């Protein structure tokens, strides 16, 4: 998990690790990192990391590119338990009244259900499911409601994260959209609109149009962070 820890720290998670963070912005992506976080949560049975991820969403979810996030989630197999964790993330975003997040819940299909394992076999008791966080239970993900601890102090505030993460800074400046991510790639040295579109998965036409706007926006905004 050490490299994932570095990515999580780079997007603003506060974790107990001394690993240095030095990933190139073209290798790091908010949405992809959250998907990898969900996979780790399931593989390591890590309810604590799940709570930290919810705390991060509480502070930063408005800067997520929802369409890209959904695309990453939908690319996972239906029987991948990580999809339940990711669907819970989307449910929580809807509870924060973020635009279009409630509508997005129905787009995510999952087979079966997921619950964190206890240390003993008897801890996995379906009779306890009624004690779980209700809105998560409705989408097949079971976690005791007392385990869902939202603490904004578990992540960096927007003003600090924008100073250390280039992609996040551009999301603050330009919104959670292709423009912000394309500007991040151009500023990181990706030479052509075609190359940027291939990295992001957006259309070449979108990348080309925004590529032509890059110098104008860079000069106009001067990378001032309005937070």
N, C-alpha and C positions, 0 to 999 in steps of 0.2 A: 504493500500500500504506500510505500514511501514516495514514489513518483506522483501518485494521486494526491497525497498530502500536499505536495508542492503546488499542484494545480489548484487545490481547494484554497490554500493560503493565498495564491495569486488572485483568486476571485473574491477574497475577503473573508473566508472562514478563519476563525481564531482557534487553532489547534495546538495541542501540547507537543510540539516537535521543533527540533533545531535545524531541520533541513533548510538549506538555502534555496531561494526561488530565483530562477534565471531563465525561464522558458521564453522562447520567441513568441511574439504575439500571433504569428501565423500558425503556431502549434497549439494555441490555447483558445478555447471558445467557451463562453459562459454556458450555453445550452448543452454542449457535448460533455463538459465537466460535470454538470448536474446528472446527466445520464450515467456517467461512470460512477458518480457518487451513489446513485441508486443501486447499481450493480454491486458495489462494495457493501452497502447496507445489507443486502440480501445474503451475499456470500459469507459475510462475517457475522450475521445475526446481530447487527449493531444498532440497537434502538437509540443509543446516545447520539450517534452520527445523524440518525433520522431527525432527532429533535434539533440538532444544530442546523441541519438543512432547512427545516421549517423556520427557524429564527432568521436564516439568511433570506428566505423568501419574504418574510415579513418586512424586511428592510429594503430588499433590492428587486423583488419580482417585477415591479413596473418597468424595469430596464431589460427584461427578457424579451427576446423576439419569439412570440408565441408560435407563429407558423413554423419557424425553424425547429423549435422545441418539439412540436407535435410530429413533425416529419421524422426526427430522430427516434421518438418514442414508437411511432408506428412501424419503424424499420425492425424493431425487435420481434422475435417470434411470439405468437399468441400465448404460449405456455411459459414464457419467461417471467418468473416471479417479480423481476425488477419492474415490470410494467405496472404492477399494483402500487408500488412505492411511487412511481412517476405519476400515476393517475391520482394518487393522494396529493402529490405536489400541486397538480392542476386543480383539484378540489379546494385545496387551501387557497390558491390564488383566486378562485371564484369567491371564497368567503371574504377575501380582501376587497371584493367588488371591482376587480380589475376588468377592463373592457374585454369582452369576448371569451373570458376564461370559463364562465359557466356553460356557454354553448359548446366549448371544446370538450367537455367531459364526455358527452355522448359519442364523440368521434373515436374514443379510445376503447378498444375491445380487449378484454382479458379473459382467459379461461381459468376456472377454478377460484381459489382464494389464496390469501397469504396472511400468515401471522408469525410474529417473532417466536422463536423457540425458547423454552425455558431451559434451565440447567438440568432439570429432571424430566423424565417422561411424563409424569403426572402434571407438570406445569402447563403442558399443552392441553388445556381443558376447554372444550367447546362451550361448556356451560358458562365460562367467563366472558364469552364474546359479547354478551349484553352489557358488560361493563366498558366496552371499547368506545373509542371516539366515534360518535354516531355517523357523521358524514363520511368518514372513511369506511366504516362498516358497510354502508350502502353500496360501495363500489368493490366490495370483496376484500378489503384490507383491514385487518384487525390489530389494534394496539390499544392497550389500556389508556383511558382518557387521562389518567394521572401521569402518564409517561410523556404526554405531549406538552413539554415545557418550552414556551417561547421566550427567549431571552435575547433581545437585540445586542446585548454586550458580547454575545458569542460570535459576532462578525463585525467587520469594519463599517463605520458609517459611510454614506455616499461620498462625502467630501474627501475623506482619506482614501477610499478605494479609487476614486477618479484620479487621484494624484499618482497612483502606482500601477494602475491597469489601463493600458491604452484603449483596449476595446470598450471597457466600461466608460471611460472618459468620453469617447465618441458617442456612446449611447446617451449619456447625459446631455451632450451638445446637440445631437441630431435626432434623438429618439431611438426606440428599439425597432430598427428597420434595416433594410439592405444597405441604405446609404451609409449608416454608421459603420457597418462591418466592412464595406468596400473601402471607405476612407481609411479604416484601420490597416487594411492590407496594402493599399497604395502607399501609406505613410511608412509601412514596414519594408518597402522595397519591391513588392510584387510589380513587375514591369508592365503588364498588359491587362486590359479588361478581360480577355479570354482566360488568362491564367487565374485571375481573381474569381471569375464566374465558376471555374472548375473547382476551386477550393471550397467555395461557399455553396455551390449547388443552385445558384440563382440563374436567371436567363442571361445569355450573352448580351442581349439588347439592353437589359437593365444595367449590367455592369458597364457597358460602353457609354451609356448616357451619363451615368454618375462619374465615370472616369473623366469625362470631359468637363465636369463641374468641379473636379477636385481642387485645382489651383485657385479658382474663384472663392470657394468656401474656405480654404486654408488661409487665404489672405484676409477675408472678411472677418472670420471669427478669431484668428490669431490664437486659437486653442485656449481661450479663456474658459474657465470652468464655472458655470453659473450656479454653484451650490455652496 
